[in-house]
């Protein structure tokens, strides 16, 4: 059973997003995603300032046997990246929803966040995809 | 008969399982106008005797002779032990094995090779080799565009002294991905650093420098590297590995060193063989290693703490990353690399240095010899083991006449560098004796004199 906190939004590609008080959005990969990937050995992050299109690949998470793109469901500019992942990519495994965040962005249209799945919908999505 | 092991029944079963009636129907989505109807130009099948005869005819057309041609492939001495060891059954396969870790000996050879190349180039990490020098250069350009985060450009600057063949191959491979090679102007056989400065604020992903240049000359690599870095470009050094035993390795160019080194591995124990197989090498700084194409062998320890060798960083490769792999033309040349590793191990650093020194000295003796001939001018003074001669008449007939005297007289630069006039690129490796060099000088002198009298 994987964990999926209540205050987050989820995508079908197993990213989570959190709207912060300052209007930025934090993005990471879900507990399910990190379990499926296994121990991460490298995380490639974008440059701060990069403008992302909705659905654009913005990061790569790499384990010993696989590498997967991370997509931003929102348009927006990258405002910060998690520099700690350069030396300790395993933070994504240990703490996918807190210390293992990937990047922050300022969404062009914050309302698009509402189109994403809530935790219940994501749980249903996971259950269906396991069938 | 094509080598397809499936029986007709099996093919029918498989087609039935996916609901397709014929193999042709599998390819229905390819428009008819893109399909080739029959392979015109392919000769009919030959039996073994026929093939043997054809190949013997082709081989006989490669007449040999006293070789003074370089231009990318070099006639160095190859100790007999190199291929005696490389063709042992344990090594004699062109490929890294699919179940790689079962072949610890093969992986160890590649690991030793990588270590030697890293030392030779002064950079951190080498891959297990690429197809040849030209494709290694193309891969280095692609790698630079991926890796340079300070540049959004898909353009690569290259010196005009970059091998014309490498430029042509790279252009062909890069254009499909929207990359473009842009040439810097050449003056006196080298690149003037001011030409680079003059580009000002223009955005390029990288500067590629061949050192020694295709013309044998030595570029101002320190100044070029520093200027390129100051303009947010990465630096690709394309180097003859033999020359690195004498010249400053690319990892030490300028203040920060080149970012990627690549080139043709043929000088390291691979016979010229009418053009191949050869192998390409590629080495880079640690920070760029995840953008490097091809396989990398790492040293590790097993569960009991014993050392062993393993393929590493595989997640970038095509069997895992598919279309997003760092490369999908990462053919490597395992057997050539095995020979090169044995060659370098036999010679050692000092042996390789002596090969480089003797090649330089022989070319200098050759140049000094021909400089005194009427109708020969030495174009550039500053060279490693190849030099440009400018003749007072067209080069092609002169080369033809030399060939009739058993001398392969050099490479005609007319098509690639028309601005040099009737120019000829010559090379004398460590294999050329003083008598060989005298022979060349005499033959060239006779040819020119006869041509003048005619």
Interface residues (C-beta under 8 A of the other chain):
Chain A: X41 X42 X44 X47 X62 X63 X64 X65 X66 X67 X69
Chain B: X149 X290 X314 X315 X316 X320 X321 X324
